[in-house]
């Protein structure tokens, strides 16, 4: 196992990549080698066990937890790992399979203190909290120490707070950067392998520029990714994974994944913004027109100011949401939500009031004259309230959760890291649609393994080719309140659906709730009564459209106005283009001296090229036919007659 894995390490290093995490079979072989007390490669083996095994409820984590638990309880031995070290390593596994043995060790006189310290920093305990609380009530001092630590939010306060001033170097990409620029769809099968997929980032949008980021990071500098518009598109999670792989920091004991990073955008797509929050990044919407590539800037998060190195103001912003500093400190929005729930649960068990360790969340009150529209009422019901006012941060219960196949493997990874062995939502559905027509080898493996993973946790897995997730959920007529179909265009006939990336889909499935900031909705009032046979649908027309119709564009960093010439159906586009170019010089002569007129895009160039290639193909084919006839007939007259006829 070791020789094969070391060969794999070298192969990946040649590609500029870290090795893949250990799977269950490799971890089992590693543990067996550690039992044999090896003298050669001893520290390297220990490093593999500590840092290259996925956490949570990954099958490899189950092998690792069982091995370390056996050492901690004296049932197994290793010259490299003593009982106390085994407990410390169990404490790095985030939650899941490591929790039961750590709770057992709270009753061990020698290792109880070490188990207490390990559990105090573990958030993914879920129902195991009741067992720790019961031990604390029975007088176990170590168990009470764990509950008190959770109640004091030491898992949070021991982490460094968001700095009041952050020095960074600007890496700027002009214009709009969509998720396909960061996570190209043609490389979709590699998305679960974050380091490999991240190599394709920007290959068409800003080719060759990843070396700039790498050089800055190698110099120990923090990089701020800057764009006019960032994150439009559907592949939010994989786009964030790729971006943060280049600008973020390694997560201790979690292989091939990073968190953190700074993202500055004139506009940041809402779901991408939320996904960046989940990844522990610092996304800020601000005016970026004065930020230049390679410029050193100082970001003052709490003052809402960005300056250059000399203190000259470049931009102002408002840090939103209010919990963003806490999210960065906790390692992401998901970690903060789970940690806060654990802290409040521990404080209730100890008879304490709410914690003051976190930023207080302020919920706007609805105007008495307005009341709640239908959407806030539906979400309110999912929260156990009469309604939820727009702008309120809430955690509605998710009754239905859908996942589609292109992001399914990433969702599965997130579910493992959340230590989820059983879904908490009423219905979790996994579809296999986008990868069915022309499946790659990776897709075929996903079709074989992902259904079992979902059904083991109580989910429903459709068969490959059964259809896309949103079409299934659109047809559901089961009573529902709130849910998510992953895709932004999923709608529920009964209830309300909110779009989410693969991380939030996993969160909603595992915990049965999903963080949400209630959006605005329209209130329509009617007086009188509808006549027989007339429904609300007959008198109301709702249309989905952009909130702001304004748009802008730049060319070589200068403002420009785009004008499109669109041929009508059944017209000659080439003739129109020829006439345009014939008149172009005359139009230019009439423009002011400081205004230029350029052609940004002309699709007829590709049409002309296609026609030229067809003509060339016909000539070649004609020549080949004549040549073949002559070769077979060996007579010019017999060759010329059919050629002329053709």
BANU-549226 format. One record per residue (C-alpha): residue number from 1; residue in three letters; x, y, z. Coordinates in pm, whole numbers, plus 50000, padded with zeros to 5 digits. Layout:
REM residues N
  num  residuo      x      y      z
  NUM      ALA      X      Y      Z
...
//
This chain:
REM residues 646
  num  residuo      x      y      z
    1      UNK  50000  50000  50000
    2      UNK  50271  50245  50099
    3      UNK  50478  50188  49782
    4      UNK  50171  50233  49562
    5      UNK  50066  50548  49745
    6      UNK  50417  50697  49730
    7      UNK  50416  50636  49355
    8      UNK  50083  50816  49338
    9      UNK  50229  51104  49542
   10      UNK  50510  51148  49290
   11      UNK  50271  51131  48995
   12      UNK  50054  51402  49143
   13      UNK  50355  51614  49238
   14      UNK  50466  51606  48874
   15      UNK  50125  51758  48791
   16      UNK  50166  52023  49059
   17      UNK  49898  51856  49273
   18      UNK  49876  51715  49625
   19      UNK  49794  51343  49648
   20      UNK  49435  51228  49673
   21      UNK  49302  51152  50023
   22      UNK  49337  50796  50144
   23      UNK  49042  50565  50081
   24      UNK  48918  50302  50326
   25      UNK  49139  50021  50190
   26      UNK  49450  50240  50197
   27      UNK  49370  50358  50548
   28      UNK  49323  50000  50661
   29      UNK  49665  49910  50519
   30      UNK  49819  50217  50683
   31      UNK  49677  50123  51024
   32      UNK  49804  49770  50987
   33      UNK  50152  49903  50905
   34      UNK  50140  50130  51211
   35      UNK  50050  49831  51429
   36      UNK  50369  49661  51310
   37      UNK  50578  49941  51465
   38      UNK  50773  50022  51148
   39      UNK  51110  50189  51184
   40      UNK  51123  50300  50820
   41      UNK  50883  50575  50713
   42      UNK  50746  50592  51068
   43      UNK  50684  50967  51086
   44      UNK  50560  50974  50729
   45      UNK  50302  50707  50808
   46      UNK  50191  50905  51112
   47      UNK  50157  51218  50898
   48      UNK  49943  51027  50648
   49      UNK  49710  50914  50927
   50      UNK  49682  51263  51075
   51      UNK  49645  51468  50757
   52      UNK  49545  51255  50456
   53      UNK  49231  51078  50581
   54      UNK  48899  51258  50513
   55      UNK  48709  51359  50828
   56      UNK  48342  51312  50917
   57      UNK  48171  50987  50818
   58      UNK  48384  50896  50520
   59      UNK  48454  50517  50512
   60      UNK  48824  50593  50559
   61      UNK  48739  50800  50868
   62      UNK  48554  50501  51012
   63      UNK  48867  50287  50977
   64      UNK  49084  50561  51130
   65      UNK  48846  50618  51424
   66      UNK  48826  50245  51498
   67      UNK  49205  50209  51495
   68      UNK  49266  50509  51722
   69      UNK  48983  50410  51958
   70      UNK  49138  50065  51995
   71      UNK  49476  50219  52087
   72      UNK  49317  50469  52329
   73      UNK  49128  50189  52507
   74      UNK  49435  49963  52520
   75      UNK  49301  49703  52276
   76      UNK  49574  49776  52016
   77      UNK  49930  49910  52026
   78      UNK  50164  50111  51808
   79      UNK  50516  50231  51883
   80      UNK  50437  50562  51711
   81      UNK  50103  50636  51879
   82      UNK  50047  50617  52253
   83      UNK  49703  50633  52417
   84      UNK  49710  51010  52473
   85      UNK  49824  51079  52116
   86      UNK  49542  50857  51989
   87      UNK  49288  51072  52177
   88      UNK  49442  51389  52034
   89      UNK  49415  51250  51679
   90      UNK  49053  51151  51740
   91      UNK  48988  51513  51833
   92      UNK  49095  51633  51485
   93      UNK  48825  51437  51299
   94      UNK  48546  51703  51328
   95      UNK  48273  51461  51432
   96      UNK  48098  51140  51336
   97      UNK  48280  50813  51404
   98      UNK  48523  50973  51650
   99      UNK  48254  51099  51890
  100      UNK  48137  50772  52060
  101      UNK  48489  50660  52163
  102      UNK  48572  51008  52292
  103      UNK  48258  51007  52506
  104      UNK  48356  50662  52637
  105      UNK  48698  50798  52733
  106      UNK  48542  51073  52947
  107      UNK  48504  50798  53207
  108      UNK  48871  50701  53183
  109      UNK  49064  50839  53481
  110      UNK  49389  50869  53285
  111      UNK  49255  51005  52955
  112      UNK  48938  51185  53067
  113      UNK  49102  51528  53051
  114      UNK  49240  51462  52702
  115      UNK  48897  51340  52584
  116      UNK  48740  51655  52734
  117      UNK  48980  51876  52539
  118      UNK  48918  51680  52218
  119      UNK  48538  51697  52247
  120      UNK  48538  52067  52342
  121      UNK  48649  52158  51990
  122      UNK  48418  51909  51815
  123      UNK  48096  52057  51677
  124      UNK  47938  51771  51479
  125      UNK  47804  51576  51778
  126      UNK  47428  51599  51704
  127      UNK  47232  51348  51921
  128      UNK  47550  51247  52107
  129      UNK  47509  51576  52299
  130      UNK  47242  51407  52513
  131      UNK  47488  51139  52622
  132      UNK  47750  51398  52725
  133      UNK  47486  51601  52910
  134      UNK  47366  51287  53090
  135      UNK  47721  51208  53205
  136      UNK  47755  51565  53328
  137      UNK  47433  51535  53532
  138      UNK  47566  51211  53681
  139      UNK  47865  51400  53820
  140      UNK  48132  51326  53556
  141      UNK  48362  51629  53586
  142      UNK  48513  51582  53242
  143      UNK  48170  51565  53075
  144      UNK  48062  51878  53260
  145      UNK  48380  52046  53141
  146      UNK  48283  51966  52782
  147      UNK  47932  52110  52824
  148      UNK  48073  52422  52994
  149      UNK  48324  52467  52712
  150      UNK  48047  52441  52451
  151      UNK  47835  52684  52653
  152      UNK  48123  52933  52668
  153      UNK  48171  52897  52290
  154      UNK  48540  52820  52338
  155      UNK  48537  52644  52000
  156      UNK  48475  52996  51863
  157      UNK  48659  53231  52099
  158      UNK  48986  53037  52069
  159      UNK  49000  53111  51698
  160      UNK  49151  53442  51578
  161      UNK  48897  53716  51516
  162      UNK  48867  53896  51182
  163      UNK  49151  54150  51171
  164      UNK  49057  54521  51176
  165      UNK  49302  54577  50889
  166      UNK  49390  54331  50614
  167      UNK  49677  54390  50374
  168      UNK  49629  54227  50034
  169      UNK  49738  54241  49672
  170      UNK  49474  54288  49402
  171      UNK  49428  54019  49138
  172      UNK  49175  54179  48908
  173      UNK  48981  54039  48616
  174      UNK  48794  54303  48419
  175      UNK  48425  54262  48338
  176      UNK  48195  53979  48437
  177      UNK  48333  53654  48577
  178      UNK  48076  53377  48573
  179      UNK  48099  53041  48746
  180      UNK  48196  52867  48421
  181      UNK  48502  53093  48405
  182      UNK  48605  52965  48748
  183      UNK  48479  52608  48705
  184      UNK  48465  52520  48332
  185      UNK  48176  52286  48250
  186      UNK  48390  52081  48011
  187      UNK  48600  51979  48313
  188      UNK  48292  51897  48526
  189      UNK  48395  51530  48588
  190      UNK  48703  51653  48780
  191      UNK  48508  51882  49018
  192      UNK  48525  51643  49318
  193      UNK  48906  51653  49286
  194      UNK  48935  52019  49387
  195      UNK  49312  52072  49326
  196      UNK  49293  51913  48980
  197      UNK  48978  52098  48877
  198      UNK  49120  52427  49006
  199      UNK  49396  52405  48744
  200      UNK  49134  52477  48476
  201      UNK  49017  52800  48643
  202      UNK  49028  53094  48404
  203      UNK  49164  52891  48114
  204      UNK  48943  53081  47869
  205      UNK  48861  53396  48067
  206      UNK  49209  53485  48196
  207      UNK  49445  53221  48054
  208      UNK  49792  53185  48203
  209      UNK  49726  53418  48496
  210      UNK  49711  53153  48769
  211      UNK  50088  53181  48782
  212      UNK  50044  53541  48907
  213      UNK  49845  53419  49206
  214      UNK  50090  53137  49273
  215      UNK  50386  53378  49270
  216      UNK  50212  53614  49514
  217      UNK  50117  53329  49746
  218      UNK  50469  53187  49733
  219      UNK  50588  53529  49847
  220      UNK  50360  53502  50151
  221      UNK  50114  53769  50034
  222      UNK  49736  53766  50072
  223      UNK  49552  53787  49740
  224      UNK  49219  53964  49695
  225      UNK  49027  53838  49391
  226      UNK  48856  54139  49228
  227      UNK  48602  54164  48948
  228      UNK  48329  54394  48825
  229      UNK  48068  54116  48844
  230      UNK  48146  53781  49009
  231      UNK  47966  53449  49037
  232      UNK  47682  53458  48784
  233      UNK  47591  53110  48664
  234      UNK  47494  52780  48821
  235      UNK  47815  52603  48933
  236      UNK  47859  52806  49249
  237      UNK  48014  52547  49480
  238      UNK  48273  52415  49237
  239      UNK  48354  52774  49133
  240      UNK  48412  52870  49497
  241      UNK  48617  52556  49555
  242      UNK  48847  52642  49264
  243      UNK  48882  53008  49356
  244      UNK  48947  52942  49723
  245      UNK  49196  52671  49637
  246      UNK  49410  52946  49484
  247      UNK  49349  53228  49735
  248      UNK  49249  53047  50057
  249      UNK  49429  52858  50332
  250      UNK  49462  52486  50407
  251      UNK  49220  52339  50663
  252      UNK  49414  52142  50928
  253      UNK  49354  51766  50902
  254      UNK  49116  51805  50604
  255      UNK  49296  51694  50285
  256      UNK  49263  51880  49955
  257      UNK  49028  52151  50077
  258      UNK  49078  52514  50172
  259      UNK  48880  52797  50327
  260      UNK  48903  53174  50362
  261      UNK  49014  53418  50095
  262      UNK  48902  53769  50001
  263      UNK  48657  53837  49717
  264      UNK  48580  54196  49611
  265      UNK  48314  54257  49348
  266      UNK  48117  54548  49214
  267      UNK  47834  54295  49219
  268      UNK  47846  53940  49356
  269      UNK  47570  53696  49260
  270      UNK  47364  53617  49574
  271      UNK  47404  53237  49574
  272      UNK  47775  53267  49498
  273      UNK  47802  53519  49784
  274      UNK  47633  53271  50021
  275      UNK  47854  52986  49900
  276      UNK  48163  53199  49964
  277      UNK  48032  53260  50316
  278      UNK  47996  52884  50366
  279      UNK  48361  52844  50262
  280      UNK  48482  53093  50524
  281      UNK  48569  53359  50267
  282      UNK  48527  53735  50308
  283      UNK  48303  53847  50017
  284      UNK  48255  54225  49990
  285      UNK  48043  54415  49740
  286      UNK  48198  54753  49665
  287      UNK  48301  54986  49383
  288      UNK  48615  54829  49232
  289      UNK  48677  55075  48948
  290      UNK  48976  55231  49127
  291      UNK  49138  54901  49220
  292      UNK  49423  54805  48984
  293      UNK  49576  54466  48924
  294      UNK  49889  54414  49136
  295      UNK  49804  54706  49366
  296      UNK  49862  54669  49740
  297      UNK  49550  54762  49935
  298      UNK  49442  54784  50298
  299      UNK  49093  54655  50378
  300      UNK  48928  54787  50694
  301      UNK  48629  54551  50740
  302      UNK  48471  54725  51038
  303      UNK  48522  55078  50904
  304      UNK  48399  54981  50559
  305      UNK  48692  55141  50378
  306      UNK  48954  55020  50128
  307      UNK  49267  55232  50092
  308      UNK  49594  55207  49904
  309      UNK  49924  55147  50086
  310      UNK  49957  55523  50152
  311      UNK  49610  55552  50306
  312      UNK  49430  55714  50012
  313      UNK  49068  55600  49999
  314      UNK  48979  55377  49706
  315      UNK  48634  55246  49794
  316      UNK  48370  55228  50065
  317      UNK  48141  54941  50153
  318      UNK  47899  54811  50411
  319      UNK  47992  54476  50567
  320      UNK  47688  54252  50519
  321      UNK  47550  54041  50667
  322      UNK  47623  54151  51023
  323      UNK  47734  53797  51108
  324      UNK  48007  53795  50839
  325      UNK  48296  53862  51085
  326      UNK  48175  53571  51299
  327      UNK  48147  53349  50991
  328      UNK  48508  53421  50897
  329      UNK  48620  53351  51252
  330      UNK  48427  53024  51276
  331      UNK  48560  52896  50943
  332      UNK  48240  52950  50747
  333      UNK  47869  53016  50780
  334      UNK  47779  52648  50819
  335      UNK  48031  52601  51100
  336      UNK  47896  52912  51273
  337      UNK  47534  52795  51252
  338      UNK  47612  52447  51385
  339      UNK  47841  52588  51655
  340      UNK  47587  52847  51772
  341      UNK  47318  52581  51795
  342      UNK  47551  52363  52002
  343      UNK  47640  52656  52230
  344      UNK  47275  52751  52288
  345      UNK  47187  52387  52355
  346      UNK  47467  52360  52612
  347      UNK  47362  52685  52780
  348      UNK  47004  52561  52810
  349      UNK  47131  52239  52966
  350      UNK  47319  52445  53225
  351      UNK  47029  52683  53285
  352      UNK  47211  52979  53129
  353      UNK  47079  53261  52910
  354      UNK  47179  53339  52550
  355      UNK  47550  53375  52471
  356      UNK  47705  53715  52407
  357      UNK  48005  53568  52223
  358      UNK  47848  53628  51882
  359      UNK  47728  53930  51688
  360      UNK  47365  53992  51777
  361      UNK  47132  53932  51484
  362      UNK  46880  54211  51433
  363      UNK  46556  54120  51260
  364      UNK  46361  54400  51092
  365      UNK  46002  54422  51214
  366      UNK  45725  54419  50955
  367      UNK  45524  54734  50906
  368      UNK  45195  54696  51088
  369      UNK  45007  54836  50791
  370      UNK  45166  54586  50552
  371      UNK  45145  54250  50731
  372      UNK  45297  53942  50571
  373      UNK  45267  53831  50212
  374      UNK  45223  53462  50128
  375      UNK  45596  53379  50095
  376      UNK  45688  53517  50443
  377      UNK  45390  53327  50585
  378      UNK  45510  53000  50429
  379      UNK  45864  53052  50556
  380      UNK  45725  53161  50892
  381      UNK  45536  52834  50920
  382      UNK  45863  52650  50845
  383      UNK  46022  52849  51132
  384      UNK  45730  52805  51374
  385      UNK  45630  53172  51339
  386      UNK  45340  53369  51196
  387      UNK  45571  53516  50935
  388      UNK  45925  53628  50857
  389      UNK  45992  53990  50761
  390      UNK  46208  54060  50453
  391      UNK  46576  54092  50546
  392      UNK  46544  53858  50845
  393      UNK  46805  53582  50886
  394      UNK  46625  53258  50969
  395      UNK  46656  52879  50965
  396      UNK  46339  52739  50810
  397      UNK  46275  52368  50819
  398      UNK  46339  52205  50482
  399      UNK  46083  51935  50408
  400      UNK  46205  51855  50054
  401      UNK  46566  51864  49930
  402      UNK  46681  51779  49578
  403      UNK  47031  51715  49441
  404      UNK  47139  51673  49079
  405      UNK  47422  51461  48946
  406      UNK  47683  51712  48829
  407      UNK  47713  51845  49186
  408      UNK  47608  51520  49356
  409      UNK  47963  51396  49433
  410      UNK  48047  51733  49594
  411      UNK  47721  51720  49790
  412      UNK  47817  51370  49909
  413      UNK  48156  51498  50025
  414      UNK  47985  51778  50218
  415      UNK  47743  51527  50375
  416      UNK  48036  51315  50493
  417      UNK  48210  51619  50642
  418      UNK  47887  51707  50825
  419      UNK  47904  51358  50983
  420      UNK  47556  51281  50851
  421      UNK  47447  50915  50869
  422      UNK  47074  50987  50828
  423      UNK  46893  51270  50651
  424      UNK  46684  51497  50871
  425      UNK  46458  51633  50594
  426      UNK  46137  51448  50505
  427      UNK  46242  51382  50143
  428      UNK  46591  51387  49991
  429      UNK  46595  51310  49618
  430      UNK  46903  51254  49401
  431      UNK  46871  51267  49021
  432      UNK  47103  51144  48743
  433      UNK  47025  51349  48435
  434      UNK  47303  51571  48298
  435      UNK  47565  51294  48288
  436      UNK  47356  51021  48124
  437      UNK  47379  51097  47753
  438      UNK  47759  51080  47719
  439      UNK  47893  50958  48057
  440      UNK  48265  50966  48125
  441      UNK  48436  50697  48331
  442      UNK  48399  50922  48636
  443      UNK  48027  50967  48561
  444      UNK  47980  50590  48535
  445      UNK  48146  50545  48873
  446      UNK  47915  50811  49018
  447      UNK  47611  50629  48876
  448      UNK  47726  50314  49058
  449      UNK  47823  50460  49397
  450      UNK  47610  50770  49461
  451      UNK  47265  50599  49468
  452      UNK  47373  50368  49750
  453      UNK  47526  50657  49943
  454      UNK  47197  50850  49931
  455      UNK  46965  50556  50002
  456      UNK  47176  50445  50300
  457      UNK  47087  50778  50461
  458      UNK  46717  50748  50386
  459      UNK  46716  50934  50055
  460      UNK  46556  50849  49720
  461      UNK  46785  50794  49421
  462      UNK  46636  50815  49073
  463      UNK  46773  50594  48798
  464      UNK  47005  50743  48534
  465      UNK  46792  50897  48263
  466      UNK  46477  50932  48477
  467      UNK  46484  51310  48437
  468      UNK  46622  51629  48587
  469      UNK  46563  51710  48952
  470      UNK  46360  52025  48904
  471      UNK  46112  51855  48669
  472      UNK  46046  51591  48936
  473      UNK  46006  51842  49216
  474      UNK  45794  52069  48995
  475      UNK  45542  51785  48969
  476      UNK  45532  51701  49339
  477      UNK  45185  51753  49486
  478      UNK  45271  51645  49840
  479      UNK  45194  51902  50111
  480      UNK  45507  52107  50159
  481      UNK  45631  52424  50324
  482      UNK  45989  52515  50228
  483      UNK  46260  52326  50048
  484      UNK  46543  52348  49799
  485      UNK  46593  52179  49468
  486      UNK  46953  52289  49427
  487      UNK  46882  52435  49082
  488      UNK  46771  52798  49086
  489      UNK  46475  52721  48857
  490      UNK  46313  52457  49079
  491      UNK  45955  52536  49181
  492      UNK  45719  52353  49416
  493      UNK  45349  52342  49326
  494      UNK  45266  52346  49697
  495      UNK  45510  52541  49912
  496      UNK  45816  52746  49823
  497      UNK  46164  52656  49698
  498      UNK  46491  52843  49746
  499      UNK  46799  52783  49529
  500      UNK  47119  52658  49691
  501      UNK  47466  52535  49605
  502      UNK  47581  52181  49681
  503      UNK  47707  52282  50027
  504      UNK  47368  52414  50137
  505      UNK  47191  52118  49976
  506      UNK  47402  51891  50196
  507      UNK  47335  52111  50500
  508      UNK  46959  52109  50438
  509      UNK  46956  51733  50395
  510      UNK  47175  51659  50696
  511      UNK  47023  51904  50945
  512      UNK  46676  51953  50800
  513      UNK  46708  52333  50801
  514      UNK  46872  52587  50572
  515      UNK  47006  52936  50647
  516      UNK  46810  53199  50463
  517      UNK  46779  53575  50452
  518      UNK  46416  53635  50370
  519      UNK  46391  53817  50035
  520      UNK  46140  54085  49945
  521      UNK  45804  53980  49803
  522      UNK  45505  54157  49657
  523      UNK  45178  54219  49840
  524      UNK  44864  54251  49629
  525      UNK  44537  54354  49795
  526      UNK  44191  54307  49645
  527      UNK  43855  54441  49752
  528      UNK  43526  54276  49678
  529      UNK  43490  53915  49565
  530      UNK  43588  53722  49257
  531      UNK  43304  53629  49025
  532      UNK  43220  53260  48981
  533      UNK  43471  53084  48757
  534      UNK  43736  53357  48795
  535      UNK  44055  53267  48982
  536      UNK  44341  53475  49116
  537      UNK  44552  53355  48824
  538      UNK  44304  53524  48586
  539      UNK  44345  53870  48742
  540      UNK  44712  53872  48843
  541      UNK  45014  53853  48614
  542      UNK  45350  53797  48785
  543      UNK  45668  53827  48582
  544      UNK  46022  53738  48685
  545      UNK  46267  54005  48574
  546      UNK  46580  54194  48677
  547      UNK  46547  54434  48968
  548      UNK  46771  54685  48790
  549      UNK  46742  54725  48413
  550      UNK  47058  54931  48393
  551      UNK  47370  54773  48249
  552      UNK  47719  54883  48160
  553      UNK  48025  54763  47973
  554      UNK  48389  54856  47925
  555      UNK  48653  54819  47657
  556      UNK  49019  54852  47755
  557      UNK  48893  54988  48090
  558      UNK  48703  55272  47918
  559      UNK  48322  55304  47928
  560      UNK  48148  55198  47611
  561      UNK  47800  55167  47464
  562      UNK  47711  54843  47291
  563      UNK  47481  54846  46988
  564      UNK  47361  54517  46838
  565      UNK  47255  54467  46477
  566      UNK  47030  54160  46467
  567      UNK  46918  54018  46128
  568      UNK  46551  53937  46099
  569      UNK  46451  53574  46027
  570      UNK  46499  53452  45670
  571      UNK  46735  53738  45579
  572      UNK  47089  53727  45440
  573      UNK  47317  53801  45738
  574      UNK  47628  53824  45519
  575      UNK  47467  54080  45289
  576      UNK  47365  54284  45594
  577      UNK  47719  54268  45731
  578      UNK  47866  54372  45396
  579      UNK  47635  54672  45381
  580      UNK  47727  54761  45742
  581      UNK  48099  54759  45667
  582      UNK  48037  54964  45349
  583      UNK  47876  55236  45558
  584      UNK  48107  55210  45862
  585      UNK  48373  55461  45750
  586      UNK  48105  55718  45673
  587      UNK  47958  55684  46022
  588      UNK  48303  55714  46181
  589      UNK  48367  56039  45996
  590      UNK  48064  56196  46164
  591      UNK  48169  56108  46522
  592      UNK  48346  56349  46762
  593      UNK  48724  56314  46785
  594      UNK  48715  56153  47132
  595      UNK  48463  55885  47035
  596      UNK  48567  55565  46856
  597      UNK  48353  55307  46680
  598      UNK  48477  54948  46678
  599      UNK  48329  54609  46596
  600      UNK  48332  54398  46911
  601      UNK  48178  54081  46772
  602      UNK  48078  53975  46423
  603      UNK  47925  53628  46400
  604      UNK  47925  53644  46017
  605      UNK  48301  53586  46026
  606      UNK  48230  53231  46137
  607      UNK  47958  53194  45873
  608      UNK  48199  53312  45602
  609      UNK  48465  53074  45728
  610      UNK  48217  52786  45726
  611      UNK  48112  52867  45369
  612      UNK  48478  52883  45261
  613      UNK  48544  52546  45421
  614      UNK  48241  52397  45244
  615      UNK  48364  52533  44912
  616      UNK  48709  52396  44978
  617      UNK  48563  52057  45070
  618      UNK  48357  52045  44751
  619      UNK  48663  52124  44535
  620      UNK  48872  51859  44711
  621      UNK  48591  51606  44682
  622      UNK  48546  51687  44313
  623      UNK  48917  51638  44248
  624      UNK  48927  51311  44443
  625      UNK  48627  51172  44252
  626      UNK  48792  51255  43918
  627      UNK  49120  51102  44030
  628      UNK  48956  50781  44153
  629      UNK  48760  50742  43828
  630      UNK  49078  50784  43624
  631      UNK  49273  50539  43844
  632      UNK  49009  50270  43794
  633      UNK  48921  50334  43423
  634      UNK  49267  50435  43301
  635      UNK  49110  50646  43023
  636      UNK  49078  51026  43008
  637      UNK  48768  51025  42786
  638      UNK  48586  50788  43022
  639      UNK  48690  51011  43311
  640      UNK  48587  51345  43160
  641      UNK  48233  51235  43067
  642      UNK  48110  51155  43426
  643      UNK  48303  51451  43566
  644      UNK  48125  51689  43327
  645      UNK  47795  51520  43413
  646      UNK  47859  51582  43783
//
